[in-house]
Amino acid sequence: MIVKLSKDQLAVCDDLSKHRWNVCRQNGQKGERLKFDNPGHDDYVGLAGELAVAEYLSVEPNLGDTKIDYDLEIPQGYVDVKSTERQNGNLLAPLRQKKHPTDIYILCTINAPAVDIVGYVLASEFMVDENIRNIGGGDCYFLSREELHPVEELLQ
């Protein structure tokens, strides 16, 4: 499912990603992959996915509180949107997320302004030992994009 973000939505991603990056650094949090040449870029990619999924599912995204462990709330539960610029990307999550998992994980690939909402999986299907892999940066939960459920199912 492709969602095209508006110029206003992209501007929100840009402004808020820089703000989140600065707040996290001030609070002593390290980014997963800090890009000092483009501070906040990973947050920008994440926000683009969050806004696209929120628009598609007709819900409000959690844009303000970085201490909340979810991006969206839908009738089926709390959602964590995972975004990547790799057009063939798969769903990844650090092992530490099992301590506070959301209910649903959604994968998006970003080629701004276009966002492809690839699919979703329930935490109970995703956060299992069989899905632990090391893809080069240490162990993580991994699920290939082909194993995800169609996001349209969340609208039913």
N, C-alpha and C positions, 0 to 999 in steps of 0.2 A: 504494500500500500504506500504510494508516494504522496507526501504532503509537501506543498511548496510554501515556504515561509515568506511572509511579506517583508518589505524593507523595514517597517517598524518593528517587527519581531526580531529581525536580524540586529537591529540597533539595540534592542533590549538585551540580546545575547552578548553583544560586544560590551556594553556598559556594565552589565551585571557580572560578566566573567572577570573583568578587571577588578571589580569591587570584591568579589569572592576570593580572588587570588590574593589580594592585599590583606583582607581580613584573616584568611587562613595563615598567611606568613606571620602576621602580627601575633596570632595566637600560638605560634610555634609549630603549627602543622606543616608537614612536608607534603609536597605533591607527589603523586606516584611517579610522574616523569616531568620534572620541572624544565620548562623551556624559557630560559632567561632572555632569549632573543625575542620571545613573543609571550610575555607573561599572561596567563589566563587562557591560553589557547585550548588546553584540554577542557577547561570549564566552559568555554564557548561551544565546543563540540557537544559536550554534555547537555548544555542548556538548549541547543538547537533540537536535540532529540526530545528533551522534556517538553518543549513547547509544541512540537509536532504531535507527539502522542496525546498531550492534553487537548489539543485542538481536535484531533481525530476522535477521541473518546468523549469529547464535550465535558471536560472537567477542568478545574483550576489547578495549575501546577503549583508546587511548593517552591516559590522563587526566593523567599526571604530567609528562612531559618536554616543555616547550614548544620545545625546540631540535630535536626530531624533526620532519621535514617531512611526516609522514603522520599520519592519525587512527586508521586501522585497518590490520591486515594480514589478508588472506584468501588462500586458495590461488592465486587469479588474480593477486595482487600487492598493492602498497600502495595505500591508498585515502585520498583527501582528500574529506571531506564538506563540501559548501558549503550553508549554510542561510540562509534568508531568512524574514521575517515577511510578505512580499508573497505572497499566496495565488496569484497568477498569475505569480510570479517565474520567471526564467530562470537558466541556469547562467552564472556570471561568474567570471573569475579574472584577477588582475593579470598583465601581460606578464612580470614578473620571475619568475613561477613556472615559466617554461619552462626556466630554468637548473637547477632541481631538481624536475622534475615527478614526481608520483606516477604510478602505472600507471593508476588509475581515479579518475574524479571522479563523485560522487553528489550529486544535488540533493535537498534537503528543504525543505518549507515548514512553518513552525512556527506553530501556534495552540495553545499549551500548554493542556492537557497533550497535545493531539493533534499528531502529527508525520506529515506525508504524505511518504513516500519516493517522489519523483516519478519518478526514473530515473537511469541512469548512462551514461557515455561513457568510452571508452578515451582516454588522453592522446594517443595517436597520431592519433586522429580530432579531438580538441578543440584541441590546441596547434598549429594550422596557420594560415598567414597569412589564409586565406579567412574565418576566424572572428574576426579582429580588427575591433573596432568601437569607436566612441566613442559612448557612451550618455549623455554629459553630464559625466562626471568624468574624461575622458581615455580613451586607448585601453585596451582590455582584451580578453581572449578572451570570446566570447559565443556561446552556443548556446541556441536556444529550447527550451523544455520539451518541445515536440512532437517534437524531433529526438533525444531521449534514448531509450536502450534500456530495456525493462522491467527493473526491478531483480530480478524473479523469475528472470531468466536467470542471475544470479550464484549461485543455489542449485543449479544443475544441475551 
